[in-house]
Amino acid sequence: MKADSRALRDFFSDPSRLVDALVVFVPAPLVLALIGANPAAIFITSALGIIQLAGIMGEATDALAQRAGAHVGALLNATFGNAAELIITITAIRAGLLEVVKASITGSIIGNILFVLGLSVFAGGLRHGFQHFGRRSASVSVTMMALAVIGLAIPAIFAQAIASRSLVGVEDLSIGVAIALMVGYALSLVFTFTQSASPAAASPSKRESKRQADSGATSPEHETWSMPRALTVLAVSVIFIAILSELLVGAIEPVIREYGLTELFVGVIIVPIIGNAAEHFVAVEMALKNKMDLALNIALGSSMQIALFVAPLLVFVGIFAGHPMSLVFNPFELAALAASVIIAALIALDGESNWLEGAQLMIVYVILALAFFYLPV
């Protein structure tokens, strides 16, 4: 009986096991689609299946990162961490659901900043009290997020100034802003890599060295993953996520009609939770292990990549898919982005966190979620 109790406790204390438990939902939406089941059932099972596949993709990426080195590994984790959501949004663009796509961009940014970071800080603070992290990396991330908000706000202000969103000038401006944001993201990567390779960064304190050694430790599970196995798992996961994304996106409009939801709420709240679920688990897990630097990098780094790389990339995807997408967001979305960056800056720039600050971030997220739910479109 004690053994069963211990196994159950270990299951719920390890977030990755909760994701693994969803493996049954990978084939379920395929079966439901074949028999013509209710769209809501297809939507829910597809979402749960994508969450499980994103977790598997994360494990394969970690295995590749262990073999590729710290710098390449960090880039792999950042890129494939957002892969599931990128696939979903590309599928939505092909279906012409541009408002859902733009809303999911907003939702991903505020979700990672407020919910993922907030839950990580809250959980880590409850277990360890005050936690510390590097102010330099936090400062870079917050500053880049401020740049992203400015970049995403300019097309909306421009569209308002010319009193029309259909003019060619808005689309051309969006393309120009997209290129500028992607250049900014590339420069941030160069800065991060060169700083980490500098003599000052290469001689950390004993405490920092121990933390880096802990965070870079290879898990026994990943030691057994060969490069071909990791690449195969990654490729298969991407294929199945693409299939389930087609089913998920196809069920969005029927679900919206059936339950009276708006495209804005689905895009801002539901789609980002599905696409970023695996990252949520990993960030909280790192905070519980007192690796607050990693948790912060996962939350803010993912938001930064969405704003500076994924959103601009989707502008070009829309052009090639025949559904051009501008970077014109509505005023409430921009206000939510600005509020998220401001409160994240207030909490992150002092180099320490506690559970109350995590609760504050999540409270702001709940307030914004309620506002998006009731916001008429």
C-alpha positions, 0 to 999 in steps of 0.5 A: 500500500505504501509503495502504491502511495509513493508511486502516486505521489511521484507521478504527480510530483513529476510534471513530465509524467502527467504529459506522458499520461495523455498518450492515449489522446494521440490516436483518439481524434483521428478515430473520432474524425473518421466516425464523424463525432462531435467537433467539441470532442475532436477539438478537446482530444486533438488538444490533449494529443498535441500537448502529449506530442509537444512533451515528446518533442521536448524530450527529443530536443533535450537529447539533441541539445545534450549532444550539440553543446550549450549554445546550439542546445539553447537555440534548439530548445527555444525553437522546438519549444514553440514548434507545436504552436507554430504548426497550429498557427500555420494551419490556421493561416491556411484555413483563413483564420487570421484573427485567431492567429493574431490572437494566439500571438498575443496569447502566447506572449502574455501567457508565457510572461504572466501564467508560465512565469507566474506559476513557476515563481509561485511554485518555486517560491513556496518550496524555496522562499526567495529565489535568485537569478541573473539580472543581465539576462532578465534585463535583455529579455525584458528590453527586447520584449519592450522593443517587440511591443513597440514594433507590434504597436506601430502598424496599429497606430499607422492603420488608425492614422490612415483610417483604413486597414485595407490599404497596401501601405499597411501590408508593406509596413507590416513586412518592414516591421517583420523584417526589423523584428527578426533582425532584432531577434538575430542580434539578441542571439548574437549578443547572448552567445558572445556574452556567454563566451566572454572571459567575464561570463566564462569565470562565474562565481562558485555558486553560479558554477554549481547552478550551471553544472546542475542545469547542464546535467544530463539525465540518465534517460537522455544519455541512452538517446542516440542522435538518429533516435532523437531525430526520428522521434522529433520528425514523427512528433512533428508529423503527428502534430501537423495532422492533429493541428488540422483536426484542431483548427477544423473544429475551431469554428464549429466549437465557437458557434456551439459554445458562443466563444469568440475567435479572440478568446480562443486565440488568446487563451485556448490555443496558446495553452495547448501549444505551450503546455510542455513548456509550462511543465518544464518551467515549473519543474525548473523552478521547483528544482531552484533553477530559476535562471532556467525557468525565467529563460524558458518563459521570457525567452519563449515570449521573445521568440514568439514576438520577434521571430514567430509573429514576423515569420507568420506574416511571410507565411500568410503571403505565400499561403494566399492569406496576407496577414498584417501586424495590426492588432486591436488596442486591447491586445496591445494594452495587454501586451504592454501591461504584461511587459511592465509587470514582468520588468518590475518583478524580474529586474531586481534579480530575485523572486518570491511566491507572492510575485508569482501570484501577482503575475497569475492574478493579472493573467486571470483579469486579462483572460476574463476581459478577453472572454467578455470582450465583444468582437 
